Amino acid sequence: MSSWPPRHALRALRDGFTDLVEHVAPSVVTVRNTDVSPAGGSGSGWAIAPGVIVTNAHVVTGTAPSFRLRLRGGDLVPASLMGSDPATDLAVLCADIALRPLPLRETAVRLGEPCLAFGSPLGDYPESVSQGVISGLDRRLPREDGRSIEHVLQTDADINPGNSGGPLVDLDGEVLGVNAAIRLDGRGLGFAIPAETVRSIVSELVEHGRVERPKLGVAVEVVEHRERGRTRERLRVASVGNGSPLQPGDVLLAIDQRPLASRADLFGLLRRPLLGRSVPVEVEREGRTVTVEIRLGE
Protein backbone atom coordinates (compact mmCIF):
# COMPACT_ATOMS: atom_id res chain seq x y z
CA MET A 1 0.00 0.00 0.00
CA SER A 2 1.48 3.32 -1.05
CA SER A 3 1.52 6.43 1.13
CA TRP A 4 1.00 10.01 0.07
CA PRO A 5 3.15 11.95 -0.05
CA PRO A 6 5.80 9.30 -0.73
CA ARG A 7 8.12 8.82 2.22
CA HIS A 8 11.20 9.15 0.03
CA ALA A 9 10.05 12.66 -0.94
CA LEU A 10 9.66 13.62 2.71
CA ARG A 11 13.07 12.20 3.54
CA ALA A 12 14.61 14.11 0.65
CA LEU A 13 12.99 17.32 1.92
CA ARG A 14 14.24 16.65 5.45
CA ASP A 15 17.76 15.88 4.28
CA GLY A 16 17.83 18.92 2.03
CA PHE A 17 17.00 21.29 4.87
CA THR A 18 19.33 19.69 7.41
CA ASP A 19 22.21 19.60 4.90
CA LEU A 20 21.64 23.29 4.18
CA VAL A 21 21.71 24.14 7.88
CA GLU A 22 24.86 22.07 8.38
CA HIS A 23 26.49 24.01 5.52
CA VAL A 24 25.57 27.49 6.79
CA ALA A 25 25.69 27.20 10.59
CA PRO A 26 29.51 26.94 10.98
CA SER A 27 29.86 30.36 9.30
CA VAL A 28 27.56 32.07 11.84
CA VAL A 29 28.82 33.52 15.13
CA THR A 30 27.46 35.15 18.26
CA VAL A 31 28.84 38.66 18.80
CA ARG A 32 29.55 39.38 22.46
CA ASN A 33 30.42 42.76 23.88
CA THR A 34 33.32 42.34 26.32
CA ASP A 35 32.10 45.31 28.39
CA VAL A 36 28.74 43.71 29.24
CA SER A 37 29.76 40.45 30.90
CA PRO A 38 31.68 37.33 29.97
CA ALA A 39 28.40 35.66 29.03
CA GLY A 40 26.49 38.65 27.70
CA GLY A 41 25.38 38.27 24.10
CA SER A 42 24.61 41.31 22.01
CA GLY A 43 23.94 39.94 18.55
CA SER A 44 24.95 37.67 15.70
CA GLY A 45 27.22 37.80 12.67
CA TRP A 46 28.50 35.77 9.74
CA ALA A 47 31.64 35.41 7.66
CA ILE A 48 31.66 37.26 4.34
CA ALA A 49 35.41 36.74 3.78
CA PRO A 50 38.26 35.07 5.71
CA GLY A 51 38.53 36.89 9.03
CA VAL A 52 35.76 39.37 8.13
CA ILE A 53 32.42 39.23 9.99
CA VAL A 54 29.28 41.15 9.01
CA THR A 55 26.82 42.23 11.70
CA ASN A 56 24.42 45.11 12.41
CA ALA A 57 25.64 48.55 13.39
CA HIS A 58 23.22 48.62 16.32
CA VAL A 59 24.87 45.46 17.67
CA VAL A 60 28.18 47.30 18.11
CA THR A 61 26.98 50.87 18.71
CA GLY A 62 27.93 52.38 22.06
CA THR A 63 30.19 49.50 22.99
CA ALA A 64 33.91 48.96 23.41
CA PRO A 65 36.06 48.59 20.29
CA SER A 66 36.79 44.96 21.18
CA PHE A 67 34.44 42.01 21.07
CA ARG A 68 34.42 38.27 21.38
CA LEU A 69 32.89 35.94 18.85
CA ARG A 70 31.35 32.69 19.97
CA LEU A 71 31.97 30.08 17.31
CA ARG A 72 30.04 26.92 16.69
CA GLY A 73 30.97 24.54 19.51
CA GLY A 74 31.49 27.32 22.07
CA ASP A 75 35.01 28.61 21.39
CA LEU A 76 35.48 32.35 21.99
CA VAL A 77 37.85 34.44 19.86
CA PRO A 78 38.64 38.17 20.09
CA ALA A 79 37.44 40.54 17.38
CA SER A 80 37.75 44.25 16.67
CA LEU A 81 35.59 46.74 14.82
CA MET A 82 36.66 47.54 11.26
CA GLY A 83 33.85 49.94 10.46
CA SER A 84 30.20 50.80 10.98
CA ASP A 85 27.48 52.55 8.98
CA PRO A 86 24.42 53.46 11.09
CA ALA A 87 22.60 54.74 7.98
CA THR A 88 22.27 51.17 6.70
CA ASP A 89 22.66 49.43 10.08
CA LEU A 90 25.70 47.47 8.90
CA ALA A 91 29.05 46.91 10.58
CA VAL A 92 32.16 44.79 10.00
CA LEU A 93 34.37 43.04 12.54
CA CYS A 94 37.72 41.37 11.96
CA ALA A 95 39.04 38.31 13.76
CA ASP A 96 41.80 35.75 13.34
CA ILE A 97 39.48 32.95 12.26
CA ALA A 98 39.00 30.99 9.05
CA LEU A 99 35.28 30.43 8.74
CA ARG A 100 33.79 29.47 5.39
CA PRO A 101 32.51 32.69 3.78
CA LEU A 102 28.85 32.78 2.82
CA PRO A 103 28.18 34.12 -0.70
CA LEU A 104 25.85 37.05 -1.32
CA ARG A 105 22.86 36.41 -3.56
CA GLU A 106 23.42 37.90 -7.02
CA THR A 107 19.94 37.45 -8.50
CA ALA A 108 16.75 39.24 -7.51
CA VAL A 109 14.84 38.00 -4.49
CA ARG A 110 11.38 36.65 -5.29
CA LEU A 111 8.30 37.27 -3.18
CA GLY A 112 7.25 34.07 -1.42
CA GLU A 113 10.52 32.17 -1.77
CA PRO A 114 11.62 30.11 1.26
CA CYS A 115 14.37 31.39 3.52
CA LEU A 116 16.16 30.51 6.77
CA ALA A 117 17.20 32.96 9.50
CA PHE A 118 20.33 32.09 11.51
CA GLY A 119 21.57 33.63 14.74
CA SER A 120 21.58 33.60 18.52
CA PRO A 121 18.16 34.69 19.81
CA LEU A 122 18.40 36.54 23.13
CA GLY A 123 22.11 35.74 23.12
CA ASP A 124 21.27 32.54 24.99
CA TYR A 125 20.46 30.15 22.14
CA PRO A 126 23.37 30.05 19.68
CA GLU A 127 23.23 28.03 16.48
CA SER A 128 19.50 28.64 16.12
CA VAL A 129 17.64 28.56 12.82
CA SER A 130 14.08 29.46 11.86
CA GLN A 131 12.23 28.90 8.61
CA GLY A 132 9.98 31.27 6.69
CA VAL A 133 9.38 32.97 3.38
CA ILE A 134 10.15 36.34 1.87
CA SER A 135 6.86 38.03 2.65
CA GLY A 136 7.63 41.52 1.35
CA LEU A 137 10.05 43.39 -0.93
CA ASP A 138 11.30 46.97 -1.04
CA ARG A 139 10.10 47.81 2.45
CA ARG A 140 11.15 50.95 4.28
CA LEU A 141 12.56 50.36 7.78
CA PRO A 142 12.38 53.43 10.07
CA ARG A 143 15.47 54.29 12.12
CA GLU A 144 15.56 55.87 15.57
CA ASP A 145 16.79 59.18 14.07
CA GLY A 146 13.60 59.49 11.99
CA ARG A 147 15.22 58.42 8.71
CA SER A 148 14.71 55.08 6.99
CA ILE A 149 16.66 52.19 5.49
CA GLU A 150 15.41 51.52 1.97
CA HIS A 151 14.77 48.33 -0.07
CA VAL A 152 14.55 46.16 3.06
CA LEU A 153 13.30 42.56 2.85
CA GLN A 154 10.35 41.43 4.96
CA THR A 155 10.14 37.87 6.26
CA ASP A 156 7.97 35.81 8.59
CA ALA A 157 10.98 33.74 9.72
CA ASP A 158 11.29 34.23 13.49
CA ILE A 159 13.79 37.00 14.26
CA ASN A 160 14.30 37.83 17.93
CA PRO A 161 16.64 40.15 19.81
CA GLY A 162 20.04 38.53 19.45
CA ASN A 163 19.34 37.42 15.88
CA SER A 164 20.38 40.89 14.70
CA GLY A 165 23.34 40.63 12.36
CA GLY A 166 22.77 36.99 11.45
CA PRO A 167 22.24 35.92 7.83
CA LEU A 168 18.94 35.34 6.08
CA VAL A 169 19.74 32.71 3.45
CA ASP A 170 17.99 31.06 0.51
CA LEU A 171 17.79 27.36 -0.26
CA ASP A 172 21.18 27.50 -2.01
CA GLY A 173 22.87 28.83 1.12
CA GLU A 174 23.34 32.30 -0.39
CA VAL A 175 22.76 35.35 1.80
CA LEU A 176 19.59 37.24 0.95
CA GLY A 177 20.12 39.80 3.70
CA VAL A 178 21.19 40.60 7.24
CA ASN A 179 18.57 40.13 9.95
CA ALA A 180 18.00 43.57 11.44
CA ALA A 181 14.67 44.18 13.19
CA ILE A 182 11.15 43.10 14.03
CA ARG A 183 7.89 44.96 14.55
CA LEU A 184 6.92 44.53 18.19
CA ASP A 185 3.32 45.59 17.49
CA GLY A 186 2.75 42.71 15.05
CA ARG A 187 3.54 39.05 14.53
CA GLY A 188 5.79 37.51 11.91
CA LEU A 189 7.13 40.90 10.80
CA GLY A 190 10.89 40.59 10.50
CA PHE A 191 13.21 42.67 8.33
CA ALA A 192 16.62 42.15 6.76
CA ILE A 193 19.08 44.51 5.04
CA PRO A 194 19.28 43.17 1.45
CA ALA A 195 22.38 41.59 -0.10
CA GLU A 196 22.67 44.41 -2.66
CA THR A 197 23.14 46.94 0.16
CA VAL A 198 25.52 44.62 2.01
CA ARG A 199 27.69 44.22 -1.10
CA SER A 200 28.02 47.97 -1.57
CA ILE A 201 28.46 49.06 2.05
CA VAL A 202 30.68 46.28 3.43
CA SER A 203 33.35 46.75 0.75
CA GLU A 204 33.64 50.42 1.69
CA LEU A 205 33.75 49.64 5.41
CA VAL A 206 36.53 47.13 4.88
CA GLU A 207 38.56 49.57 2.78
CA HIS A 208 37.89 52.86 4.57
CA GLY A 209 36.31 52.06 7.95
CA ARG A 210 33.29 54.25 7.25
CA VAL A 211 30.94 55.29 4.48
CA GLU A 212 31.30 58.84 3.20
CA ARG A 213 28.27 60.42 1.59
CA PRO A 214 28.43 63.77 -0.18
CA LYS A 215 25.86 66.40 0.71
CA LEU A 216 23.71 68.48 -1.62
CA GLY A 217 23.45 71.26 0.94
CA VAL A 218 19.65 71.21 0.94
CA ALA A 219 16.84 69.67 2.94
CA VAL A 220 14.60 67.43 0.82
CA GLU A 221 11.03 66.33 1.46
CA VAL A 222 9.18 63.51 -0.23
CA VAL A 223 5.85 64.34 -1.83
CA GLU A 224 3.46 62.02 -3.64
CA HIS A 225 2.66 62.75 -7.26
CA ARG A 226 -0.18 61.19 -9.27
CA GLU A 227 0.73 60.46 -12.87
CA ARG A 228 -1.06 58.23 -15.38
CA GLY A 229 -3.10 56.63 -12.63
CA ARG A 230 -0.07 55.77 -10.51
CA THR A 231 1.30 57.39 -7.37
CA ARG A 232 5.05 57.93 -7.22
CA GLU A 233 7.50 59.83 -5.06
CA ARG A 234 8.95 63.19 -5.96
CA LEU A 235 11.85 64.81 -4.12
CA ARG A 236 11.16 68.47 -3.43
CA VAL A 237 13.67 70.92 -1.98
CA ALA A 238 12.31 72.20 1.32
CA SER A 239 15.16 74.56 2.27
CA VAL A 240 18.65 75.41 1.00
CA GLY A 241 21.99 76.30 2.54
CA ASN A 242 23.99 79.44 1.86
CA GLY A 243 25.23 79.74 -1.72
CA SER A 244 23.20 76.85 -3.12
CA PRO A 245 21.91 77.36 -6.68
CA LEU A 246 18.86 75.29 -5.78
CA GLN A 247 15.67 76.93 -4.60
CA PRO A 248 12.88 75.86 -2.24
CA GLY A 249 10.20 74.15 -4.31
CA ASP A 250 12.62 72.69 -6.87
CA VAL A 251 11.86 69.05 -7.67
CA LEU A 252 14.99 66.93 -8.09
CA LEU A 253 14.96 65.00 -11.39
CA ALA A 254 18.54 63.79 -11.87
CA ILE A 255 22.05 64.03 -10.42
CA ASP A 256 25.07 63.59 -12.67
CA GLN A 257 22.63 62.56 -15.44
CA ARG A 258 21.22 59.71 -13.37
CA PRO A 259 17.45 59.90 -12.80
CA LEU A 260 15.91 60.17 -9.35
CA ALA A 261 12.60 58.37 -8.84
CA SER A 262 12.66 57.93 -5.06
CA ARG A 263 14.53 58.79 -1.90
CA ALA A 264 16.28 55.43 -2.26
CA ASP A 265 17.72 56.60 -5.60
CA LEU A 266 19.02 59.77 -3.98
CA PHE A 267 20.57 57.84 -1.09
CA GLY A 268 22.19 55.40 -3.51
CA LEU A 269 23.67 58.10 -5.76
CA LEU A 270 25.23 60.20 -3.01
CA ARG A 271 28.27 58.02 -2.41
CA ARG A 272 32.03 58.45 -2.11
CA PRO A 273 32.86 58.66 -5.89
CA LEU A 274 30.92 61.95 -6.13
CA LEU A 275 32.53 63.52 -3.05
CA GLY A 276 34.11 66.88 -3.91
CA ARG A 277 32.95 66.80 -7.54
CA SER A 278 30.92 69.41 -9.36
CA VAL A 279 27.99 67.62 -10.95
CA PRO A 280 24.95 68.68 -12.98
CA VAL A 281 21.69 68.58 -11.04
CA GLU A 282 18.50 68.63 -13.08
CA VAL A 283 15.39 70.04 -11.41
CA GLU A 284 11.86 71.02 -12.27
CA ARG A 285 11.35 74.70 -11.38
CA GLU A 286 8.05 76.50 -11.97
CA GLY A 287 7.12 74.10 -14.75
CA ARG A 288 10.49 74.28 -16.51
CA THR A 289 13.45 71.88 -16.48
CA VAL A 290 16.59 73.63 -15.19
CA THR A 291 20.13 72.26 -14.82
CA VAL A 292 22.55 73.71 -12.27
CA GLU A 293 26.10 72.75 -11.23
CA ILE A 294 26.62 71.81 -7.60
CA ARG A 295 29.84 70.92 -5.82
CA LEU A 296 29.08 68.03 -3.49
CA GLY A 297 30.67 68.45 -0.08
CA GLU A 298 31.09 65.99 2.77
N, C-alpha and C positions, 0 to 999 in steps of 0.2 A: 504494500500500500504506500503510495507516494504522499509526501507532505508538501504543503504550500505555505510559505515559499520554500524552495529546496534548501535543505540544511547546508549543502555545500556553498550556496550563495550567501547564507548568513555567516558561515565560517570565513568566507573570503572577505566579507564586509568587516567582520571583527578583526581579522588579521591585518587588513589594510589600515584601519585606524590605529591599531596598537603599534604597527611597524612605523607609521608616520610619527606617532608620539615618541617612540624610541629614537627616531632620527633627530627630532627637533630638541627634545628635552635637555640633552647634554650641553647645548649651546646657550641655555637660559640660566641666568644667575639671580640671586637675591642681592639687592644693593643695601648695605647696612651703613648707617652713619655712625662713625666711631665716637661722636660726641654724645649720642643718646644713651646707649648702654651696650655692653658686649653682645647682648642678645636682641637689641632693638632693630627691627626691620623697617626700612623706610620705602622700599619699592622693589622693582624688578628691572632686569636689563637683559640684553642678548648680544652675542658677538656678531659684528658686521664685517670684521677683518681680524687677523691675528693680533691679539692684545688690545683690541678696540671694542668697547662696549657702548651700545646705545641705550639710553634711558630717557625719562622725562625731565625737563628742566625743573618742574616743581618737586621732583624727588630729591634734588640736590640743592635747591634754593635755601639760603639761610643756614647752611650747614658748614662744617669744617671742610677744608680742601682735600682731606683724605678720607677714604672710605674702605670698607672691606666687602668683598664679594663672596657670597656663599655659593660654592659650586655644587653640582650634583654629587651627592654622597656626603656633604657636610663640611668639606675643606673650606677654610677661609683664607683669602689672599688679599693683600693690600691693593688699593687702586687710588688713582688721583684724577682730578677733574681736568680734562683737556679744554673743554669749552661748553658754553650753554647759550641757548637762544630762547628767552622767555616768550618772544613773539610767536613762536611755533611750538613751544613747550617741548623742545628737544635738547638733549645734552649728551656729551660723549665723555666716557671715562677711559683711562688706559691702565692696563695691568699686565704683569709678566705671566700671562697664561696663553695657552694654545688651544682655544676652543674652536670647533668647526664653525666657520662663518655661515650665517644663514643668508641666502640670496634674496635680493629685493625683487618683487614682482615687476616684470617689464610691461605686461599687457594690461589692458583696462580691467578693472574689477566689475563684475556683473552682479546686478541686484538679485538676491536670492541664493547666491552660491554659498556652499558650506564653508565654514571656517572654524579654527580652533584658537582659543586664547590661552596663552601660557603665562605663568607668573607665580607669585607667592602671596596669595590673599592674606591680608591682615599681618603679613610678615611672619606668620606662624605656621603656614602650610606650604612649604616650598615644593617645587616640582608638581604643581597643580595644573590641570588642564580642564577647560570647559568647551563644550561644543555649541555652535549656533550657525546662523546664516548672516550674510550681509543684508541688513534690513533697510538700509538707506544709503544714498550716495550724495555727495556734494552738500553735506550739512554744514552749518555754521555753528561753531562751538564758542560760546561767550567766555571771555577771560575775566579775571577779577578786576582788571583795570578798565573794564568797559568796552574793550576792543574784542575782536573775534579771531579765531583760527578758521581759515577757509578750507573748503573741499574735504571736510572730515568724513570718515566712514562711520556709519551707524551699524551696530550689531546687537543681537539679542544673546550672544554668548555672555555668560556671567563674568562681569568685571567688578572686582571689589577693591577697596583700599588695599594697597600692597601689590595689586596687579599692575599698577601704573609703571610704564616703561617696558613691560613684557611684550613679546611679539604676538600679533594676530596673523596666523598663517593660513594658506589655502591647502588644498588636498595634495599639492605637489611639494609641500614644505617650504614654499616661498613666502616671504613676508609681505602681507597686504598692508600692514600698518603697525603703529605703536600704540598699545592700549593706553588711554589717557584719562578718561573720565566717565562718570555715570550721572544720570539724572536721579537725584534722590527723591523727587516727587513723582516718579513713575516706576515702572517695572520693565526689565528687559531693554533698557535704553543705555547702551554702552557706546563709547566713541573712541576712535583710533585715528592718529595722525597718519595720513596715507603715505605709501611707499614713495610716491613722486616727490613729496615734500621732504621725506627723510633723505632721499638721494641727493637733493640739492643742498640742504642745510648741513648735513653731517660732513660732507666733503669740505665745506668752508670752515666748520668748527675744527676739524682735524688739522687743516692747513694754517688757519689764522687764530683759532681760539675764540672767535666771536663772529657774528654776522654784522657786516656794515651795510646800512641802507641809506642811500642818499635821500635828501629832503627836498621837496618842491618849494617849501617856504610858504605854504598856504594850509588853511584848514578846509577839509573837504567833507561834504555831507552827501548822503545817498538819498536820492529821490526816485520814486517810481514813475515810469513813463509808459503810457499805453500807446502801442503802435501795432497796427494791423491785427487787432484783436488779442495781442499778447502784452503782458506786463513785463518790463525789463528795468534794470537799474540804470540810473544815470548819475554821474559824479559831478556835483555842482560845487563850485568854490564858495565857501561860506565867508571866509575872511582871508586877507593877505598880509604878508609881512612887509617891512619897509623895502622899497626898491623893486618889488616884484612887478613884472609886466602883466601879470594876471589881474583880473578884477572880480570882485564879488558878483556872483551870478553867472560867471563863465561856466560852461559845461565842458568837462574834459573829454576829448574824443580820441586823442592818440598822443603817445610820447615816443620820440625817436622813431616816428613812422610806424609804430606798433599800436593797433587799435585797443581801446579800453572799453570793455563791455560790462565790467563789474568791479567792485572793490578788490576782489581777488586778483584781477588783472593788474590793477595798480600796484598791489602789494608784491606781485610777482615780478613786475618790471623794475621796481626800484631796488636794485641790487648792486653789489660792489662794482661791476664793470662800468656802471654809469657815474660812479662817484667822481666829482670834480669836473665832469664833462659839461659842455654847453650843448644842449639838445633841443631840437624843435618840438614844441608842444602845440598841438592843434586843439582849438576850442571852438565851441559855438557861442557867439556873443551877439545878442540882440538880433537873432535870426540869420547871422552871417557866420561863415567859417573863417577863423582868424588863426594864423600861425605866429607864435612868438618864440624867441630863443631864451632858454633859461639855463643858468649854470646850477647844477645840482650839488648842493653842499651836504656835509655829513650831519 
